[in-house]
Amino acid sequence: MTTCIGDCLACYRTCLSSAMGHCLEAGGKHVEKAHFTLMMACAEICRTSAHFMLIGTPHHKHTCAECAEICTECADDCERLGGMDDCVAACRRCAESCRRMASTH
């Protein structure tokens, strides 16, 4: 669980800073509503999943399942746009970690 919390917080930090830095500076397709909203959703679900694990609620399995799905979608979209390798890597790492947490009993 500690690894997943770290992966979620790292992804939260990376998505938020990439959106507020790289995407806003790059403009164009990087600030189109669908992409920018996805990045904000990804950052928020990562933060929420980490929070749920930190407070010890069993509901973290639900947030982790959703986090894995959103992170995968975000990674794919960031990869499609290009120039966002850090975000792609953080999202893929978090998605895998959350997938494992969501499936544990």
The first five atom37 places (N, CA, C, CB, O) and aatype in JSON, in Angstrom:
{
  "aatype": [12, 16, 16, 4, 9, 7, 3, 4, 10, 0, 4, 18, 1, 16, 4, 10, 15, 15, 0, 12, 7, 8, 4, 10, 6, 0, 7, 7, 11, 8, 19, 6, 11, 0, 8, 13, 16, 10, 12, 12, 0, 4, 0, 6, 9, 4, 1, 16, 15, 0, 8, 13, 12, 10, 9, 7, 16, 14, 8, 8, 11, 8, 16, 4, 0, 6, 4, 0, 6, 9, 4, 16, 6, 4, 0, 3, 3, 4, 6, 1, 10, 7, 7, 12, 3, 3, 4, 19, 0, 0, 4, 1, 1, 4, 0, 6, 15, 4, 1, 1, 12, 0, 15, 16, 8],
  "atom_mask": [
    [1, 1, 1, 1, 1],
    [1, 1, 1, 1, 1],
    [1, 1, 1, 1, 1],
    [1, 1, 1, 1, 1],
    [1, 1, 1, 1, 1],
    [1, 1, 1, 0, 1],
    [1, 1, 1, 1, 1],
    [1, 1, 1, 1, 1],
    [1, 1, 1, 1, 1],
    [1, 1, 1, 1, 1],
    [1, 1, 1, 1, 1],
    [1, 1, 1, 1, 1],
    [1, 1, 1, 1, 1],
    [1, 1, 1, 1, 1],
    [1, 1, 1, 1, 1],
    [1, 1, 1, 1, 1],
    [1, 1, 1, 1, 1],
    [1, 1, 1, 1, 1],
    [1, 1, 1, 1, 1],
    [1, 1, 1, 1, 1],
    [1, 1, 1, 0, 1],
    [1, 1, 1, 1, 1],
    [1, 1, 1, 1, 1],
    [1, 1, 1, 1, 1],
    [1, 1, 1, 1, 1],
    [1, 1, 1, 1, 1],
    [1, 1, 1, 0, 1],
    [1, 1, 1, 0, 1],
    [1, 1, 1, 1, 1],
    [1, 1, 1, 1, 1],
    [1, 1, 1, 1, 1],
    [1, 1, 1, 1, 1],
    [1, 1, 1, 1, 1],
    [1, 1, 1, 1, 1],
    [1, 1, 1, 1, 1],
    [1, 1, 1, 1, 1],
    [1, 1, 1, 1, 1],
    [1, 1, 1, 1, 1],
    [1, 1, 1, 1, 1],
    [1, 1, 1, 1, 1],
    [1, 1, 1, 1, 1],
    [1, 1, 1, 1, 1],
    [1, 1, 1, 1, 1],
    [1, 1, 1, 1, 1],
    [1, 1, 1, 1, 1],
    [1, 1, 1, 1, 1],
    [1, 1, 1, 1, 1],
    [1, 1, 1, 1, 1],
    [1, 1, 1, 1, 1],
    [1, 1, 1, 1, 1],
    [1, 1, 1, 1, 1],
    [1, 1, 1, 1, 1],
    [1, 1, 1, 1, 1],
    [1, 1, 1, 1, 1],
    [1, 1, 1, 1, 1],
    [1, 1, 1, 0, 1],
    [1, 1, 1, 1, 1],
    [1, 1, 1, 1, 1],
    [1, 1, 1, 1, 1],
    [1, 1, 1, 1, 1],
    [1, 1, 1, 1, 1],
    [1, 1, 1, 1, 1],
    [1, 1, 1, 1, 1],
    [1, 1, 1, 1, 1],
    [1, 1, 1, 1, 1],
    [1, 1, 1, 1, 1],
    [1, 1, 1, 1, 1],
    [1, 1, 1, 1, 1],
    [1, 1, 1, 1, 1],
    [1, 1, 1, 1, 1],
    [1, 1, 1, 1, 1],
    [1, 1, 1, 1, 1],
    [1, 1, 1, 1, 1],
    [1, 1, 1, 1, 1],
    [1, 1, 1, 1, 1],
    [1, 1, 1, 1, 1],
    [1, 1, 1, 1, 1],
    [1, 1, 1, 1, 1],
    [1, 1, 1, 1, 1],
    [1, 1, 1, 1, 1],
    [1, 1, 1, 1, 1],
    [1, 1, 1, 0, 1],
    [1, 1, 1, 0, 1],
    [1, 1, 1, 1, 1],
    [1, 1, 1, 1, 1],
    [1, 1, 1, 1, 1],
    [1, 1, 1, 1, 1],
    [1, 1, 1, 1, 1],
    [1, 1, 1, 1, 1],
    [1, 1, 1, 1, 1],
    [1, 1, 1, 1, 1],
    [1, 1, 1, 1, 1],
    [1, 1, 1, 1, 1],
    [1, 1, 1, 1, 1],
    [1, 1, 1, 1, 1],
    [1, 1, 1, 1, 1],
    [1, 1, 1, 1, 1],
    [1, 1, 1, 1, 1],
    [1, 1, 1, 1, 1],
    [1, 1, 1, 1, 1],
    [1, 1, 1, 1, 1],
    [1, 1, 1, 1, 1],
    [1, 1, 1, 1, 1],
    [1, 1, 1, 1, 1],
    [1, 1, 1, 1, 1]
  ],
  "atom_positions": [
    [[0.82, -1.19, 0.0], [0.0, 0.0, 0.0], [0.87, 1.26, 0.0], [-0.94, -0.01, 1.2], [0.53, 2.25, -0.64]],
    [[1.98, 1.2, 0.72], [2.87, 2.37, 0.79], [3.38, 2.75, -0.6], [4.06, 2.08, 1.72], [3.48, 3.94, -0.92]],
    [[3.7, 1.76, -1.41], [4.17, 2.03, -2.78], [3.07, 2.69, -3.6], [4.62, 0.72, -3.46], [3.34, 3.64, -4.34]],
    [[1.86, 2.21, -3.47], [0.74, 2.76, -4.23], [0.47, 4.2, -3.81], [-0.52, 1.91, -4.03], [0.22, 5.06, -4.66]],
    [[0.52, 4.48, -2.53], [0.34, 5.85, -2.04], [1.39, 6.76, -2.68], [0.44, 5.91, -0.48], [1.06, 7.85, -3.17]],
    [[2.63, 6.31, -2.69], [3.71, 7.09, -3.3], [3.5, 7.3, -4.79], [0.0, 0.0, 0.0], [3.74, 8.39, -5.31]],
    [[3.06, 6.24, -5.47], [2.81, 6.35, -6.91], [1.66, 7.31, -7.2], [2.5, 4.96, -7.51], [1.72, 8.09, -8.15]],
    [[0.62, 7.25, -6.37], [-0.52, 8.16, -6.55], [-0.1, 9.61, -6.32], [-1.65, 7.79, -5.6], [-0.47, 10.5, -7.1]],
    [[0.65, 9.86, -5.26], [1.07, 11.23, -4.97], [2.03, 11.76, -6.03], [1.73, 11.3, -3.59], [1.99, 12.94, -6.38]],
    [[2.89, 10.88, -6.54], [3.81, 11.29, -7.61], [3.04, 11.62, -8.88], [4.85, 10.18, -7.89], [3.37, 12.59, -9.57]],
    [[2.02, 10.84, -9.2], [1.21, 11.08, -10.39], [0.4, 12.35, -10.22], [0.29, 9.88, -10.66], [0.27, 13.14, -11.16]],
    [[-0.16, 12.56, -9.04], [-0.89, 13.79, -8.75], [0.0, 15.0, -9.01], [-1.39, 13.8, -7.28], [-0.39, 15.94, -9.71]],
    [[1.18, 14.97, -8.45], [2.14, 16.08, -8.59], [2.54, 16.27, -10.07], [3.41, 15.81, -7.73], [2.59, 17.4, -10.55]],
    [[2.81, 15.18, -10.76], [3.26, 15.26, -12.15], [2.15, 15.76, -13.07], [3.74, 13.9, -12.63], [2.38, 16.64, -13.9]],
    [[0.95, 15.22, -12.93], [-0.17, 15.65, -13.78], [-0.51, 17.12, -13.55], [-1.41, 14.79, -13.53], [-0.7, 17.88, -14.5]],
    [[-0.57, 17.5, -12.28], [-0.93, 18.88, -11.98], [0.14, 19.85, -12.48], [-1.14, 19.06, -10.47], [-0.18, 20.87, -13.09]],
    [[1.4, 19.54, -12.23], [2.47, 20.45, -12.68], [2.62, 20.44, -14.19], [3.8, 20.06, -12.03], [2.94, 21.47, -14.78]],
    [[2.39, 19.3, -14.83], [2.44, 19.25, -16.3], [1.32, 20.07, -16.92], [2.36, 17.79, -16.78], [1.54, 20.8, -17.88]],
    [[0.13, 19.96, -16.36], [-1.01, 20.72, -16.87], [-0.79, 22.22, -16.68], [-2.3, 20.29, -16.17], [-1.0, 23.01, -17.6]],
    [[-0.37, 22.59, -15.5], [-0.2, 24.02, -15.18], [1.06, 24.61, -15.8], [-0.16, 24.21, -13.67], [1.15, 25.82, -16.0]],
    [[2.02, 23.77, -16.1], [3.26, 24.25, -16.7], [3.3, 23.97, -18.19], [0.0, 0.0, 0.0], [3.01, 24.85, -19.01]],
    [[3.65, 22.76, -18.53], [3.84, 22.36, -19.93], [2.62, 22.66, -20.8], [4.16, 20.89, -20.0], [2.74, 23.3, -21.85]],
    [[1.45, 22.2, -20.39], [0.27, 22.33, -21.24], [-0.13, 23.79, -21.43], [-0.9, 21.56, -20.64], [-0.42, 24.21, -22.55]],
    [[-0.15, 24.56, -20.36], [-0.52, 25.97, -20.5], [0.49, 26.74, -21.34], [-0.65, 26.62, -19.12], [0.12, 27.63, -22.1]],
    [[1.75, 26.39, -21.21], [2.8, 27.06, -22.01], [2.73, 26.63, -23.47], [4.19, 26.75, -21.43], [2.92, 27.45, -24.37]],
    [[2.47, 25.35, -23.71], [2.43, 24.83, -25.08], [1.19, 25.32, -25.82], [2.47, 23.31, -25.07], [1.24, 25.61, -27.01]],
    [[0.07, 25.4, -25.09], [-1.18, 25.85, -25.71], [-1.69, 24.87, -26.75], [0.0, 0.0, 0.0], [-1.34, 23.69, -26.73]],
    [[-2.53, 25.36, -27.65], [-3.07, 24.51, -28.72], [-3.77, 23.28, -28.2], [0.0, 0.0, 0.0], [-4.62, 23.36, -27.31]],
    [[-3.4, 22.13, -28.77], [-4.05, 20.87, -28.41], [-3.84, 20.49, -26.94], [-3.52, 19.76, -29.3], [-4.61, 19.71, -26.38]],
    [[-2.8, 21.05, -26.32], [-2.52, 20.75, -24.9], [-3.52, 21.41, -23.96], [-1.11, 21.21, -24.54], [-3.66, 20.99, -22.81]],
    [[-4.22, 22.43, -24.42], [-5.21, 23.09, -23.57], [-6.64, 22.89, -24.07], [-4.9, 24.57, -23.48], [-7.56, 23.55, -23.6]],
    [[-6.82, 21.99, -25.02], [-8.18, 21.67, -25.43], [-8.91, 21.05, -24.24], [-8.18, 20.69, -26.66], [-8.32, 20.33, -23.44]],
    [[-10.19, 21.36, -24.14], [-10.97, 20.98, -22.96], [-10.87, 19.5, -22.59], [-12.4, 21.32, -23.19], [-10.65, 19.18, -21.42]],
    [[-11.02, 18.6, -23.55], [-11.01, 17.17, -23.23], [-9.68, 16.74, -22.6], [-11.26, 16.34, -24.5], [-9.67, 16.01, -21.61]],
    [[-8.57, 17.2, -23.15], [-7.26, 16.81, -22.62], [-7.01, 17.45, -21.26], [-6.15, 17.22, -23.6], [-6.6, 16.77, -20.31]],
    [[-7.26, 18.74, -21.16], [-6.98, 19.44, -19.91], [-7.86, 18.93, -18.77], [-7.19, 20.95, -20.1], [-7.4, 18.78, -17.64]],
    [[-9.13, 18.67, -19.07], [-10.05, 18.13, -18.07], [-9.59, 16.74, -17.62], [-11.48, 18.06, -18.62], [-9.65, 16.42, -16.43]],
    [[-9.14, 15.92, -18.56], [-8.64, 14.59, -18.23], [-7.43, 14.69, -17.29], [-8.26, 13.82, -19.51], [-7.32, 13.92, -16.33]],
    [[-6.55, 15.62, -17.57], [-5.37, 15.77, -16.69], [-5.78, 16.21, -15.28], [-4.39, 16.79, -17.29], [-5.21, 15.73, -14.3]],
    [[-6.74, 17.1, -15.19], [-7.22, 17.54, -13.87], [-7.94, 16.4, -13.15], [-8.16, 18.75, -14.02], [-7.78, 16.24, -11.94]],
    [[-8.73, 15.62, -13.89], [-9.41, 14.47, -13.29], [-8.4, 13.45, -12.8], [-10.38, 13.82, -14.3], [-8.56, 12.86, -11.73]],
    [[-7.36, 13.24, -13.58], [-6.32, 12.28, -13.21], [-5.62, 12.73, -11.92], [-5.3, 12.12, -14.35], [-5.45, 11.94, -10.99]],
    [[-5.23, 13.98, -11.89], [-4.57, 14.5, -10.68], [-5.47, 14.33, -9.46], [-4.2, 15.99, -10.86], [-5.0, 13.91, -8.4]],
    [[-6.74, 14.66, -9.61], [-7.65, 14.6, -8.46], [-7.94, 13.18, -8.0], [-8.96, 15.28, -8.82], [-7.98, 12.93, -6.79]],
    [[-8.13, 12.23, -8.91], [-8.4, 10.85, -8.49], [-7.15, 10.24, -7.85], [-8.86, 9.99, -9.69], [-7.25, 9.42, -6.94]],
    [[-5.98, 10.64, -8.31], [-4.73, 10.17, -7.68], [-4.64, 10.68, -6.25], [-3.5, 10.63, -8.48], [-4.3, 9.93, -5.33]],
    [[-4.94, 11.95, -6.07], [-4.9, 12.55, -4.73], [-5.93, 11.88, -3.83], [-5.15, 14.08, -4.8], [-5.65, 11.58, -2.67]],
    [[-7.13, 11.66, -4.35], [-8.2, 11.03, -3.58], [-7.84, 9.59, -3.21], [-9.51, 11.07, -4.36], [-8.07, 9.17, -2.07]],
    [[-7.3, 8.85, -4.14], [-6.92, 7.46, -3.86], [-5.85, 7.41, -2.78], [-6.41, 6.77, -5.13], [-5.93, 6.59, -1.86]],
    [[-4.86, 8.27, -2.87], [-3.81, 8.32, -1.84], [-4.44, 8.65, -0.49], [-2.72, 9.38, -2.2], [-4.11, 8.03, 0.52]],
    [[-5.33, 9.62, -0.47], [-6.0, 10.03, 0.76], [-6.78, 8.87, 1.37], [-6.94, 11.22, 0.5], [-6.7, 8.63, 2.57]],
    [[-7.55, 8.15, 0.55], [-8.33, 7.02, 1.04], [-7.43, 5.94, 1.64], [-9.18, 6.44, -0.08], [-7.76, 5.34, 2.66]],
    [[-6.3, 5.68, 1.0], [-5.36, 4.68, 1.56], [-4.75, 5.19, 2.85], [-4.25, 4.35, 0.54], [-4.59, 4.43, 3.8]],
    [[-4.4, 6.47, 2.89], [-3.78, 7.04, 4.09], [-4.72, 7.02, 5.29], [-3.34, 8.46, 3.81], [-4.27, 6.82, 6.42]],
    [[-6.01, 7.23, 5.07], [-6.94, 7.22, 6.21], [-7.42, 5.81, 6.55], [-8.14, 8.1, 5.92], [-8.08, 5.6, 7.57]],
    [[-7.09, 4.85, 5.7], [-7.38, 3.46, 6.02], [-8.79, 2.99, 5.74], [0.0, 0.0, 0.0], [-9.25, 2.02, 6.35]],
    [[-9.49, 3.66, 4.84], [-10.83, 3.19, 4.51], [-10.77, 2.06, 3.48], [-11.7, 4.36, 3.98], [-9.98, 2.14, 2.53]],
    [[-11.58, 1.03, 3.65], [-11.59, -0.05, 2.66], [-12.13, 0.41, 1.3], [-12.42, -1.22, 3.17], [-11.99, -0.3, 0.3]],
    [[-12.72, 1.58, 1.26], [-13.24, 2.13, 0.0], [-12.11, 2.51, -0.97], [-14.11, 3.34, 0.28], [-12.37, 2.87, -2.12]],
    [[-10.87, 2.43, -0.51], [-9.76, 2.73, -1.41], [-9.75, 1.79, -2.62], [-8.41, 2.63, -0.65], [-9.24, 2.15, -3.68]],
    [[-10.31, 0.61, -2.46], [-10.36, -0.33, -3.6], [-11.16, 0.27, -4.75], [-10.97, -1.68, -3.17], [-10.82, 0.06, -5.92]],
    [[-12.22, 1.0, -4.43], [-13.06, 1.62, -5.45], [-12.35, 2.8, -6.12], [-14.39, 2.09, -4.84], [-12.36, 2.94, -7.34]],
    [[-11.74, 3.63, -5.3], [-11.03, 4.78, -5.88], [-9.81, 4.32, -6.66], [-10.62, 5.78, -4.77], [-9.48, 4.91, -7.69]],
    [[-9.15, 3.29, -6.18], [-7.98, 2.77, -6.91], [-8.38, 2.18, -8.26], [-7.26, 1.7, -6.06], [-7.66, 2.33, -9.24]],
    [[-9.52, 1.5, -8.31], [-9.98, 0.94, -9.59], [-10.25, 2.07, -10.58], [-11.26, 0.08, -9.38], [-9.85, 1.99, -11.74]],
    [[-10.91, 3.12, -10.14], [-11.19, 4.26, -11.0], [-9.9, 4.99, -11.36], [-12.18, 5.23, -10.3], [-9.73, 5.46, -12.49]],
    [[-9.0, 5.09, -10.4], [-7.72, 5.75, -10.63], [-6.93, 5.03, -11.73], [-6.89, 5.8, -9.33], [-6.35, 5.67, -12.6]],
    [[-6.92, 3.72, -11.68], [-6.2, 2.95, -12.7], [-6.77, 3.22, -14.09], [-6.28, 1.43, -12.39], [-6.03, 3.37, -15.06]],
    [[-8.1, 3.3, -14.17], [-8.75, 3.55, -15.45], [-8.43, 4.96, -15.98], [-10.26, 3.37, -15.32], [-8.09, 5.13, -17.15]],
    [[-8.55, 5.95, -15.11], [-8.3, 7.33, -15.53], [-6.83, 7.55, -15.85], [-8.76, 8.32, -14.44], [-6.5, 8.23, -16.83]],
    [[-5.94, 6.99, -15.06], [-4.49, 7.13, -15.31], [-4.11, 6.52, -16.66], [-3.69, 6.46, -14.19], [-3.29, 7.08, -17.39]],
    [[-4.69, 5.38, -16.99], [-4.41, 4.74, -18.28], [-4.88, 5.63, -19.42], [-5.09, 3.36, -18.36], [-4.17, 5.81, -20.4]],
    [[-6.07, 6.18, -19.27], [-6.62, 7.08, -20.29], [-5.75, 8.34, -20.43], [-8.07, 7.47, -19.94], [-5.48, 8.8, -21.54]],
    [[-5.32, 8.89, -19.3], [-4.49, 10.08, -19.31], [-3.13, 9.79, -19.96], [-4.3, 10.62, -17.88], [-2.65, 10.59, -20.77]],
    [[-2.53, 8.66, -19.61], [-1.24, 8.29, -20.2], [-1.36, 8.17, -21.71], [-0.74, 6.96, -19.61], [-0.51, 8.66, -22.45]],
    [[-2.42, 7.52, -22.18], [-2.63, 7.36, -23.62], [-2.79, 8.7, -24.31], [-3.86, 6.49, -23.88], [-2.24, 8.92, -25.39]],
    [[-3.54, 9.61, -23.68], [-3.77, 10.92, -24.3], [-2.5, 11.77, -24.28], [-4.9, 11.65, -23.57], [-2.21, 12.46, -25.26]],
    [[-1.76, 11.73, -23.2], [-0.5, 12.49, -23.13], [0.51, 11.94, -24.14], [0.09, 12.43, -21.7], [1.25, 12.71, -24.75]],
    [[0.52, 10.64, -24.3], [1.4, 10.01, -25.28], [1.01, 10.43, -26.69], [1.35, 8.47, -25.15], [1.87, 10.7, -27.53]],
    [[-0.29, 10.5, -26.95], [-0.81, 10.91, -28.25], [-0.36, 12.34, -28.58], [-2.35, 10.81, -28.27], [0.02, 12.63, -29.72]],
    [[-0.4, 13.22, -27.61], [-0.01, 14.61, -27.84], [1.5, 14.77, -27.98], [-0.51, 15.49, -26.7], [1.97, 15.64, -28.72]],
    [[2.24, 13.95, -27.29], [3.7, 13.99, -27.36], [4.32, 15.04, -26.44], [0.0, 0.0, 0.0], [3.65, 15.99, -26.03]],
    [[5.58, 14.85, -26.14], [6.32, 15.79, -25.31], [5.95, 15.75, -23.84], [0.0, 0.0, 0.0], [6.28, 16.66, -23.08]],
    [[5.28, 14.69, -23.42], [4.82, 14.59, -22.04], [5.25, 13.26, -21.42], [3.29, 14.75, -21.96], [4.48, 12.6, -20.73]],
    [[6.49, 12.88, -21.67], [6.99, 11.58, -21.24], [6.91, 11.38, -19.73], [8.39, 11.4, -21.69], [6.61, 10.27, -19.27]],
    [[7.19, 12.42, -18.94], [7.13, 12.29, -17.48], [5.71, 11.97, -17.02], [7.63, 13.59, -16.8], [5.51, 11.13, -16.14]],
    [[4.75, 12.63, -17.62], [3.35, 12.41, -17.27], [2.92, 11.0, -17.68], [2.44, 13.47, -17.94], [2.25, 10.3, -16.92]],
    [[3.29, 10.59, -18.87], [2.95, 9.25, -19.35], [3.52, 8.19, -18.39], [3.51, 9.02, -20.8], [2.81, 7.26, -18.0]],
    [[4.77, 8.33, -18.01], [5.41, 7.36, -17.12], [4.75, 7.33, -15.75], [6.9, 7.68, -16.97], [4.5, 6.26, -15.2]],
    [[4.47, 8.5, -15.19], [3.85, 8.57, -13.86], [2.45, 7.96, -13.89], [3.78, 10.03, -13.37], [2.07, 7.24, -12.97]],
    [[1.7, 8.25, -14.93], [0.35, 7.7, -15.06], [0.37, 6.18, -15.23], [-0.38, 8.33, -16.25], [-0.43, 5.49, -14.61]],
    [[1.27, 5.67, -16.04], [1.34, 4.21, -16.24], [1.76, 3.49, -14.95], [2.34, 3.87, -17.37], [1.23, 2.44, -14.61]],
    [[2.72, 4.08, -14.24], [3.19, 3.5, -12.97], [2.04, 3.49, -11.96], [4.42, 4.29, -12.41], [1.82, 2.49, -11.27]],
    [[1.32, 4.6, -11.86], [0.21, 4.71, -10.92], [-0.93, 3.75, -11.3], [-0.31, 6.15, -10.87], [-1.51, 3.1, -10.43]],
    [[-1.23, 3.67, -12.58], [-2.3, 2.78, -13.04], [-2.01, 1.33, -12.63], [-2.48, 2.87, -14.57], [-2.89, 0.63, -12.14]],
    [[-0.79, 0.9, -12.84], [-0.42, -0.47, -12.5], [-0.49, -0.7, -10.99], [1.0, -0.79, -13.01], [-1.01, -1.72, -10.53]],
    [[0.01, 0.24, -10.24], [-0.01, 0.15, -8.78], [-1.45, 0.12, -8.25], [0.76, 1.32, -8.16], [-1.77, -0.68, -7.37]],
    [[-2.3, 0.99, -8.78], [-3.7, 1.03, -8.34], [-4.47, -0.21, -8.78], [-4.39, 2.28, -8.89], [-5.35, -0.68, -8.05]],
    [[-4.14, -0.74, -9.95], [-4.78, -1.98, -10.41], [-4.52, -3.1, -9.4], [-4.25, -2.38, -11.82], [-5.41, -3.88, -9.07]],
    [[-3.27, -3.16, -8.92], [-2.92, -4.18, -7.91], [-3.7, -3.95, -6.61], [-1.39, -4.17, -7.63], [-4.2, -4.9, -6.02]],
    [[-3.79, -2.7, -6.18], [-4.5, -2.41, -4.92], [-5.99, -2.71, -5.04], [-4.29, -0.93, -4.51], [-6.6, -3.2, -4.1]],
    [[-6.56, -2.43, -6.18], [-8.0, -2.64, -6.37], [-8.34, -4.13, -6.38], [-8.46, -2.0, -7.67], [-9.47, -4.52, -6.05]],
    [[-7.38, -4.96, -6.76], [-7.66, -6.39, -6.87], [-7.28, -7.19, -5.63], [-6.94, -6.95, -8.06], [-7.56, -8.39, -5.57]],
    [[-6.66, -6.56, -4.64], [-6.28, -7.28, -3.42], [-7.5, -7.44, -2.51], [-5.15, -6.53, -2.66], [-8.4, -6.61, -2.49]],
    [[-7.5, -8.52, -1.78], [-8.65, -8.78, -0.89], [-8.3, -8.53, 0.55], [-9.15, -10.21, -1.05], [-9.14, -8.71, 1.43]]
  ]
}
